[in-house]
Amino acid sequence: MPWTRRSYDAVFKWSAGGAERRLAEKIMLADKLTDEVDRLRKIKNLGEWYKITQEAAASVGSSVIEKSAIQAEKDLEKITRAASAMGKKGGSVRSPQKTAAVRENGRKGGRPRKKVPTP
């Protein structure tokens, strides 16, 4: 049975392990890629996994590879925006404890100066 776009994408999730691997295995078995799943289960190094991904790429063709890459970029953009929003939220926290600690450190003379090494 030839590779499909779904199974092509799944082979790249295989390396994530855990739930991602189980989902990838399920997709590939549904596409009747039992020999490839058996090979992936027996992989001992990244080189063997790479060979399987190259076989998948050759089977699906360049248009599927391009569509898959475009989708991966979109997914990465979503993740980046979400992480950025979370960072902004967490980075702008001003608690009463933090304010008190800053005042106390200021009374002690503030942040110590960096010592410049002499050559």
C-alpha positions as CSV (number, residue, x, y, z in Angstrom):
1,M,0.0,0.0,0.0
2,P,1.4,3.4,-0.9
3,W,2.1,6.1,1.6
4,T,-0.5,8.9,2.0
5,R,-0.1,12.4,3.3
6,R,-1.5,11.3,6.6
7,S,0.9,8.5,7.0
8,Y,3.8,10.7,5.7
9,D,3.1,13.2,8.5
10,A,2.7,10.4,11.0
11,V,6.2,9.0,10.4
12,F,7.6,12.3,11.6
13,K,5.6,12.1,14.8
14,W,6.9,8.7,15.5
15,S,10.1,10.1,17.0
16,A,8.2,12.0,19.6
17,G,7.3,8.9,21.5
18,G,4.4,8.4,23.9
19,A,0.9,9.3,22.7
20,E,2.3,10.8,19.5
21,R,3.9,7.5,18.6
22,R,0.8,5.5,19.3
23,L,-1.3,7.9,17.1
24,A,1.3,7.6,14.3
25,E,1.3,3.8,14.6
26,K,-2.5,3.8,14.4
27,I,-2.6,6.0,11.3
28,M,0.1,4.0,9.5
29,L,-1.6,0.7,10.3
30,A,-4.9,2.1,9.0
31,D,-3.1,2.9,5.8
32,K,-1.9,-0.8,5.7
33,L,1.8,0.1,6.2
34,T,2.4,-2.8,8.6
35,D,5.9,-3.6,7.3
36,E,7.0,0.0,7.8
37,V,5.5,0.0,11.3
38,D,7.4,-3.2,12.1
39,R,10.6,-1.6,10.8
40,L,10.0,1.6,12.9
41,R,9.5,-0.5,16.0
42,K,12.9,-2.2,15.4
43,I,14.9,1.0,14.7
44,K,18.2,1.2,16.6
45,N,19.5,4.5,15.3
46,L,18.4,7.7,13.6
47,G,19.9,6.6,10.2
48,E,17.4,3.8,9.9
49,W,14.5,6.2,10.7
50,Y,15.9,8.6,8.1
51,K,15.8,5.9,5.4
52,I,12.1,5.2,6.1
53,T,11.3,8.9,5.9
54,Q,13.1,9.1,2.6
55,E,11.1,6.1,1.2
56,A,7.9,7.8,2.4
57,A,8.9,11.1,0.7
58,A,9.7,9.3,-2.6
59,S,6.3,7.6,-2.4
60,V,4.1,10.7,-1.8
61,G,5.9,13.1,-4.1
62,S,6.9,16.7,-3.9
63,S,3.5,18.3,-3.8
64,V,2.5,16.4,-0.6
65,I,5.9,17.2,1.0
66,E,5.4,20.9,0.2
67,K,1.8,20.9,1.6
68,S,3.1,19.1,4.7
69,A,5.9,21.7,5.2
70,I,3.5,24.6,4.8
71,Q,1.1,23.1,7.4
72,A,4.0,22.5,9.8
73,E,5.0,26.2,9.5
74,K,1.4,27.3,10.3
75,D,1.3,25.0,13.3
76,L,4.7,26.4,14.5
77,E,3.4,29.9,14.1
78,K,0.3,29.1,16.3
79,I,2.5,27.6,19.0
80,T,4.9,30.5,18.9
81,R,2.1,33.0,19.3
82,A,0.6,31.1,22.2
83,A,4.0,30.8,23.9
84,S,4.6,34.5,23.4
85,A,1.3,35.4,24.9
86,M,2.0,33.2,27.9
87,G,5.4,34.7,28.3
88,K,4.0,38.3,28.3
89,K,1.4,37.3,30.9
90,G,3.9,35.7,33.2
91,G,6.6,38.3,32.6
92,S,4.5,41.2,33.6
93,V,3.6,40.0,37.1
94,R,4.0,42.5,39.9
95,S,3.2,41.0,43.2
96,P,3.3,42.8,46.6
97,Q,6.1,40.4,47.7
98,K,8.2,41.3,44.7
99,T,7.7,45.1,45.3
100,A,8.7,44.7,48.9
101,A,11.8,42.7,48.0
102,V,12.8,45.4,45.5
103,R,12.4,48.1,48.1
104,E,14.4,46.1,50.7
105,N,17.2,45.5,48.2
106,G,17.2,49.2,47.4
107,R,17.8,50.1,51.0
108,K,20.8,47.8,51.1
109,G,22.3,49.7,48.2
110,G,20.7,48.0,45.2
111,R,22.1,45.5,42.9
112,P,25.8,44.9,43.4
113,R,28.0,46.3,40.6
114,K,29.7,43.8,38.2
115,K,33.4,43.4,38.9
116,V,35.4,44.2,35.8
117,P,38.3,41.7,35.5
118,T,41.7,43.4,35.3
119,P,43.9,42.1,32.5
